[in-house]
Amino acid sequence: MPTHGSLTKAGKVRGQTPKVQARERHGIISSMRNRENFRKRFQLKRVPGQNKPGQRRKRK
């Protein structure tokens, strides 16, 4: 079974590209995330998921 290109050329382009430093990622503080989730679920009584009641389109 023939191959598509030789294995000696594998990774050629990735090896030639210059290394770029990744930016430092900052996530949201867990206590703030928990507070926001509590507010959404219990105070605002929001239902999780895509098919929320009242949000679905009616069929014609």
N, C-alpha and C positions, 0 to 999 in steps of 0.2 A: 504494500500500500504506500503510495507516494505521500510525502509530507509537503506542506505549504511553506517553503523556505527552510533554510538550514537552522539547526539548533545552535550553531556558533554565533548567529546574529541575535539570539534571544536577549532581550533587555537592553538593546543598543540605545534606543532613544531615551529610556529612563536614565541610563547611566550618563548620557551626555547633557541632560538638563541640569542647570545650576540649582543648588540646594537653597531653598527659601525658608527662612525662619518662620515657624508658625507663631501666630499671635496668641497671647495668653487669654484663655477663655475664663470668664467669670460667670458662675451660675448664680441663680437667685438664692438668698439665704433660706435654709430649710424652714426656720420658724415663720418667716414671712410667707413662704409657699403654703405651709400648713394653715396659717390664719386665713389666707385667701381662699383655699379649698373649703374650709369650714364655713366661711361667709357664703360662698356660692351654693354649697350643698344644703345647709341648714337654715341660714337666715333668709336667703333668696329663694329657697325651695326649688333649685334647678335640678332637672333630671339629666343624668349623664347619657351620652350616646348621641347618634346622629338623628334617630327617628323620635324626636321629642314630641310629645302630644301638643297639638296646636301649630306645629311647624310644618307638618306634612302637607303637600299639595293635594287637593281633591281631584279625583279622576272625573273626566267629563263623560 
